[in-house]
Amino acid sequence: EKAAKINSHLPWWQILSYSYFLYHRELYRDALRWADRSFKSIVWVPLVKAASFGQLGQIENGMVTLEQMKKQFAFEDLSADGLKRIFSSDKILKEILEGLRKLPYIFFFVMPMMIL
């Protein structure tokens, strides 16, 4: 937050990294806010948003985000194995999957019982 106050034009990758950091710290509302600030069309943005919605119990918002992600990133392998290739950290992947598994729709394209 301090860096954003000093420079409100942070690069998208710093903003998105901070969003994932906030998610890791279980600050899901803040993670959503920062993900929205990234303004980048990459699969990591809707993933952290959908997982945050799941953690907050905002099921409908999470499902809408997943549906949009599925359309926008139809070429991405969104299975558990595919997500494992997207994330370099098993820990953050496990945390994201915990949020995604709270959304009923997730079972259509993410294996429900992946164990890391």
N, C-alpha and C positions, 0 to 999 in steps of 0.2 A: 504494500500500500504506500509505503514511503517513497519508493521509486516512481510510482504513478503520480504522486503529488509533485515530485520534482520534474518529471517529464511525462506529460499526459499523452505523448505519442510513442509509447513503447512499441517495439515490434510485436507482431502477432504471436510469435513463438514464446516470448516472455510472458505475455498475457495468458496464453493457454497453459503454459507450464505452471503459472501461479494458480490457475483454476484447478489443475490436478493436485497441486499442493494443498489447496483449501479442501478439496474433496477428501484427500488423505487425512486431513486434520478433523474431518467430520463436520466441516462448516459448509454444508450443502447449499444453503441459500447464497452464500458468498461465491461458491464455486460456479453456480449458475450465472450470477451477475458478471463474473469475470469471463466466463465462456462466451457470453453474449457480446462482450467487448472485443473479442478477437476478430470478428468480421471476416473470417476465413472459411472457405468452403472445403474443409477437410474432414475426414471421418472422425477424428478425435473430438471435434466440437460436439456433435450430437451424442456421442458415446458418453461423455462426462455429463452432459445435460440430462440425458435419459436416466443414467444411474443416479444422479442427484434427485431427480423427480421421484424415482423409486424409493430412495432413502427418506424422502420427505413425505411419502405416502400420497403424492400427487399422481395417482395412477393414470388418469386420463391425459394429463400433460405429457407424461412419460411415454404413453402409447402413441400419441400424436407425433412426438419427436422421433420415435422408432420408425413409424410408418414413413415419415418424411425422409429419414436416413436411408431406409431400405430402397426408396425410389431414387434418391439422389446418388447413392453409392451402390447401385445394383451390381456392379462388377466386383465389389469387395466380398471376400469370404467372411461372413459374419458368424460362422460357427465358432465354437470354443477354440478349435485349433487355428482357425483363421485369425481370431483375435489375439491368440498367443504370438502370431507372427507380427502383428501390428505393434504390440507392446514389448519393450525390451525388459521390463521388470515384471516378474511373476507376482510380486507383492501388489503392485498397483492394478494388475489385471485381476487378481483375486478380489480386490476391493471393488473394482468396477463391476465385476460379475455379481457381487453381493447385491449391489443396487439394482442391476438389470434383472436379476432373478425375482425381484419384488414386483415386476411388471408381468402380468399374465401372458402378454403377447410374445415375450422374449422366447418362449419355448418353440416358436415357429422357426427361429434361425440361430439360436444359441443353445448348445447342448446343456441341459439343466443340471447335470451332476458332474461337471468337470472338476477334477481334483488336482490341485497344483501342489 
